Amino acid sequence: MKSNRILWLVLTGIIIIVLAGAGIIYAADSREVNKREELNDSIAKNQATLAQGLAAKEAKKAEAIELEQRLAEARQLLEETNFRDSAESIEYDRILFSIANSSRLQITGLNATSPLDMKETAVTYQVTTFTVTVEGITPTAIFSSGLDSTKYIDDVVDNILDFVHAVATSADFDTAMIQSVAISPPEPMTDEDVSKLIESINKRVESMLTKEQKEGLTEEQIAALVQGKLAAMSPSEIQWLMEEAGVDKVTATITIKIWTYKGA
């Protein structure tokens, strides 16, 4: 009986030891599982934070680019505004158009550079370069011969020279200097060219007649009707016909430098 009791005690001790070991192992395993879960949670949070950070970085980068573009636009606008204020470009434009109109010319191009600082002794000036392109006004009368074409070209060249002289002597351009004048006159039309021009204009006017107006008329009568219609046209209508016929015009490009006092 005594040996059985001893055996029972031994077995009980072994069972207790095994259970205690299992408990220890289970507890240790549970801690490892918790650590792994915490670590996974930490990694997930860090990844989310990193993703948010990268997204924020891209957003800030895009915002910086946009701000840089706005800054460049603002600087350009400021430069243009300063130019308008300092060189009085708008006023110069108005005066140039007025002088061209008085010289029977039309301005087809007008550009101005941004002002550049230049020093003369101790004084600083802003120098702005205007490039003006002008051309002669379309004739208000139909050429009858090559001599009319030659006279038209000569008259426009004289008008261009008058324009240049008016700018050079204008009190509004007292600080201006004509840097260059490039006149491009076309070749005068020959008598044959003028005949083709007249024929083209007559056909254009005839096409404007209605079927009822031409009905029952001979070619001679239609031609007479065309001439009568031409005779009744205003100078602006004749200009339109000459423009349609493609009469070459005299053009010129004038470069003007304007000096504006900036300060000592």
Buried (B, 14 or more C-beta within 10 A) or exposed (E): EEEEEEEEEEEEEEEEEEEEEEEEEEEEEEEEEEEEEEEEEEEEEEEEEEEEEEEEEEEEEEEEEEEEEEEEEEEEEEEEEEBEEBBBBEEBBEBBBEBBEEBBBBBEEBEBEEBEEEEEEEEEBBBBBBBBBBBBBBBEEBBEBBEBBBBBBEBBBEBBBBBBEBBEEBEBBEEBEBEEBEBEBBEBBEEEBBBEBBEEBBEBBBEEBEEEEBEEEEEEEBEEBBEEBBEEBEEEBBBBBBEEBEBBBBBBBBBBBBBBEBEE
